[in-house]
């Protein structure tokens, strides 16, 4: 099983509406899709893999809770707290 997407718990990100006001929507990260910044614009980076655990390449992270690791095409790894996101798992 692997993680195919993450969705934030709570208010999430604020995306613009037609009337210059923001709309709170969950922040969603999906494998194979581009990242979005806080205003809803796509960034030039695609999510390539999402991992889960308290380890990163054999190094123990200094955290008490489990963590999601979001790997992207720009070479960065975003570290997200597992208690702030809901994961969708697939075969």
KOLDOLO-32184 format. One record per residue: residue in one letter; x, y, z of N, C-alpha, C in turn. Coordinates in nm, 2 decimals. Atoms other than C-alpha are relative to their C-alpha. Layout:
<sites>
{site 'a',{X,Y,Z},{X,Y,Z},{X,Y,Z}} ...
</sites>
This chain:
<sites>
{site 'x',{0.08,-0.12,0.00},{0.00,0.00,0.00},{0.09,0.12,0.00}} {site 'x',{-0.07,-0.12,0.00},{0.11,0.35,-0.07},{-0.09,0.12,0.01}} {site 'x',{0.09,-0.12,-0.01},{-0.02,0.70,-0.01},{-0.01,0.07,-0.13}} {site 'x',{0.02,-0.07,0.13},{-0.17,0.87,-0.31},{-0.04,0.15,0.01}} {site 'x',{0.03,-0.14,-0.03},{-0.29,1.19,-0.15},{-0.01,0.03,0.15}} {site 'x',{0.02,-0.05,-0.13},{-0.30,1.40,0.16},{-0.10,0.12,0.00}} {site 'x',{0.09,-0.12,-0.01},{-0.57,1.65,0.27},{0.01,0.05,0.14}} {site 'x',{-0.02,-0.06,-0.13},{-0.53,1.90,0.55},{-0.13,-0.02,0.08}} {site 'x',{0.11,0.00,-0.10},{-0.75,1.88,0.86},{-0.02,0.14,0.04}} {site 'x',{0.02,-0.14,-0.05},{-0.92,2.20,0.96},{-0.03,0.09,-0.12}} {site 'x',{0.03,-0.10,0.10},{-0.95,2.52,0.75},{0.08,-0.01,-0.12}} {site 'x',{-0.09,0.01,0.12},{-0.66,2.45,0.51},{0.05,0.13,-0.05}} {site 'x',{-0.06,-0.12,0.07},{-0.55,2.71,0.26},{-0.12,0.09,-0.04}} {site 'x',{0.10,-0.10,0.04},{-0.73,3.03,0.16},{0.03,0.02,-0.15}} {site 'x',{-0.01,-0.03,0.15},{-0.79,3.05,-0.22},{-0.09,0.11,-0.04}} {site 'x',{0.08,-0.12,0.04},{-0.92,3.36,-0.40},{-0.13,-0.04,-0.06}} {site 'x',{0.13,0.01,0.07},{-1.28,3.40,-0.50},{-0.02,0.11,-0.09}} {site 'x',{0.03,-0.10,0.09},{-1.43,3.62,-0.76},{-0.02,0.14,0.06}} {site 'x',{0.03,-0.13,-0.06},{-1.51,3.90,-0.51},{0.12,0.04,0.09}} {site 'x',{-0.12,-0.04,-0.07},{-1.15,3.94,-0.38},{0.00,-0.05,0.15}} {site 'x',{-0.01,0.06,-0.14},{-1.23,3.75,-0.06},{0.05,-0.15,-0.02}} {site 'x',{-0.05,0.13,0.00},{-1.07,3.42,0.03},{-0.10,-0.10,0.03}} {site 'x',{0.08,0.12,-0.04},{-1.24,3.08,0.05},{0.09,-0.10,0.06}} {site 'x',{-0.08,0.11,-0.07},{-1.11,2.83,0.30},{-0.03,-0.13,-0.07}} {site 'x',{0.01,0.13,0.06},{-1.05,2.50,0.13},{0.11,-0.09,0.06}} {site 'x',{-0.11,0.09,-0.05},{-0.86,2.19,0.25},{0.12,0.01,-0.10}} {site 'x',{-0.12,0.00,0.08},{-0.50,2.19,0.12},{0.02,-0.15,-0.04}} {site 'x',{-0.01,0.13,0.05},{-0.47,1.88,-0.10},{0.13,-0.02,-0.08}} {site 'x',{-0.12,0.04,0.07},{-0.14,1.71,-0.22},{-0.03,-0.13,-0.06}} {site 'x',{0.03,0.12,0.07},{-0.18,1.44,-0.48},{0.13,-0.04,-0.08}} {site 'x',{-0.12,0.05,0.08},{0.10,1.22,-0.63},{-0.04,0.02,-0.15}} {site 'x',{0.02,-0.02,0.15},{0.14,1.32,-1.00},{-0.06,0.14,-0.03}} {site 'x',{0.06,-0.13,0.02},{-0.02,1.67,-0.95},{0.10,0.11,0.05}} {site 'x',{-0.08,-0.11,-0.04},{0.14,2.01,-0.92},{-0.04,0.05,0.14}} {site 'x',{0.03,-0.06,-0.13},{0.17,2.18,-0.58},{-0.07,0.13,-0.02}} {site 'x',{0.06,-0.13,0.00},{-0.04,2.49,-0.51},{0.05,0.08,0.11}} {site 'x',{-0.04,-0.09,-0.10},{0.07,2.79,-0.32},{-0.13,0.05,0.07}} {site 'x',{0.11,-0.04,-0.08},{-0.15,2.97,-0.07},{-0.11,0.08,-0.07}} {site 'x',{0.11,-0.07,0.08},{-0.34,3.17,-0.34},{-0.06,-0.08,-0.11}} {site 'x',{0.06,0.09,0.09},{-0.43,2.87,-0.54},{0.07,-0.02,-0.14}} {site 'x',{-0.08,0.01,0.13},{-0.17,2.92,-0.82},{0.09,-0.13,0.01}} {site 'x',{-0.08,0.11,0.00},{0.02,2.61,-0.93},{0.15,0.04,0.00}} {site 'x',{-0.14,-0.02,0.00},{0.39,2.59,-0.86},{0.07,-0.09,-0.10}} {site 'x',{-0.07,0.08,0.10},{0.65,2.45,-1.09},{0.06,-0.12,0.06}} {site 'x',{-0.05,0.12,-0.07},{0.69,2.13,-0.88},{-0.12,-0.10,0.01}} {site 'x',{0.10,0.11,0.00},{0.50,1.80,-0.90},{0.03,-0.09,0.12}} {site 'x',{-0.02,0.10,-0.11},{0.44,1.56,-0.61},{0.04,-0.13,-0.07}} {site 'x',{-0.05,0.12,0.06},{0.64,1.25,-0.70},{-0.03,-0.12,0.09}} {site 'x',{0.02,0.11,-0.09},{0.59,1.04,-0.38},{-0.04,0.06,0.14}} {site 'x',{0.03,-0.04,-0.14},{0.44,1.06,-0.03},{0.03,-0.12,0.09}} {site 'x',{-0.04,0.11,-0.09},{0.60,0.86,0.25},{-0.05,0.03,0.14}} {site 'x',{0.05,-0.02,-0.13},{0.50,0.81,0.61},{0.09,-0.07,0.10}} {site 'x',{-0.07,0.07,-0.10},{0.68,0.73,0.93},{0.08,0.10,0.09}} {site 'x',{-0.08,-0.09,-0.09},{0.92,0.87,1.19},{0.15,-0.01,-0.04}} {site 'x',{-0.14,0.01,0.05},{1.24,0.79,0.99},{0.01,0.06,-0.14}} {site 'x',{-0.03,-0.06,0.13},{1.39,0.96,0.69},{0.14,-0.06,-0.05}} {site 'x',{-0.12,0.07,0.06},{1.65,0.75,0.49},{0.09,-0.04,0.12}} {site 'x',{-0.08,0.06,-0.10},{1.76,0.58,0.81},{0.03,0.10,0.12}} {site 'x',{-0.03,-0.09,-0.11},{1.79,0.90,1.02},{-0.13,0.02,0.08}} {site 'x',{0.12,-0.02,-0.08},{1.55,0.93,1.31},{-0.02,0.15,0.01}} {site 'x',{0.04,-0.14,-0.01},{1.36,1.26,1.31},{-0.02,0.04,0.14}} {site 'x',{0.02,-0.04,-0.14},{1.35,1.46,1.64},{-0.14,0.04,0.02}} {site 'x',{0.15,-0.03,-0.01},{0.97,1.44,1.66},{-0.06,-0.11,0.09}} {site 'x',{0.07,0.10,-0.08},{0.74,1.26,1.90},{-0.11,-0.07,-0.08}} {site 'x',{0.11,0.06,0.07},{0.47,1.19,1.64},{0.04,-0.04,-0.14}} {site 'x',{-0.03,0.05,0.14},{0.46,1.03,1.29},{-0.01,0.12,-0.09}} {site 'x',{-0.02,-0.11,0.09},{0.54,1.24,0.99},{-0.03,-0.05,-0.14}} {site 'x',{0.00,0.03,0.14},{0.45,1.25,0.62},{0.11,0.08,-0.07}} {site 'x',{-0.11,-0.06,0.08},{0.73,1.32,0.37},{-0.05,0.01,-0.14}} {site 'x',{0.05,-0.03,0.13},{0.62,1.48,0.05},{0.12,0.03,-0.09}} {site 'x',{-0.11,-0.01,0.10},{0.88,1.43,-0.23},{-0.05,0.07,-0.12}} {site 'x',{0.05,-0.08,0.12},{0.86,1.68,-0.52},{0.11,0.00,-0.11}} {site 'x',{-0.09,0.00,0.12},{1.01,1.71,-0.87},{0.11,0.10,0.01}} {site 'x',{-0.10,-0.11,-0.02},{1.21,2.02,-0.76},{0.11,-0.05,0.09}} {site 'x',{-0.10,0.05,-0.09},{1.42,1.80,-0.53},{-0.02,0.02,0.15}} {site 'x',{0.03,-0.03,-0.14},{1.26,1.92,-0.21},{-0.08,-0.11,0.07}} {site 'x',{0.08,0.09,-0.08},{1.11,1.72,0.07},{-0.08,0.08,0.10}} {site 'x',{0.08,-0.07,-0.10},{0.82,1.87,0.26},{-0.03,-0.09,0.11}} {site 'x',{0.03,0.08,-0.11},{0.78,1.74,0.61},{-0.13,0.05,0.07}} {site 'x',{0.13,-0.04,-0.05},{0.42,1.74,0.74},{-0.04,-0.08,0.12}} {site 'x',{0.05,0.08,-0.12},{0.28,1.64,1.08},{-0.12,-0.08,-0.03}} {site 'x',{0.11,0.09,0.04},{0.06,1.34,1.05},{-0.13,0.03,0.07}} {site 'x',{0.13,-0.04,-0.07},{-0.20,1.48,1.30},{-0.07,0.12,-0.07}} {site 'x',{0.06,-0.12,0.08},{-0.27,1.77,1.05},{-0.05,-0.04,-0.14}} {site 'x',{0.04,0.04,0.13},{-0.34,1.56,0.74},{-0.06,-0.13,0.00}} {site 'x',{0.06,0.13,0.02},{-0.56,1.27,0.63},{0.05,-0.06,-0.13}} {site 'x',{-0.06,0.07,0.12},{-0.40,1.02,0.39},{-0.10,-0.08,-0.07}} {site 'x',{0.07,0.09,0.08},{-0.56,0.84,0.11},{0.10,-0.11,-0.05}} {site 'x',{-0.09,0.11,0.03},{-0.40,0.50,0.06},{-0.05,-0.08,-0.12}} {site 'x',{0.04,0.09,0.11},{-0.41,0.27,-0.25},{0.10,-0.11,-0.02}} {site 'x',{-0.09,0.12,0.03},{-0.26,-0.06,-0.37},{0.12,0.04,-0.08}} 
</sites>
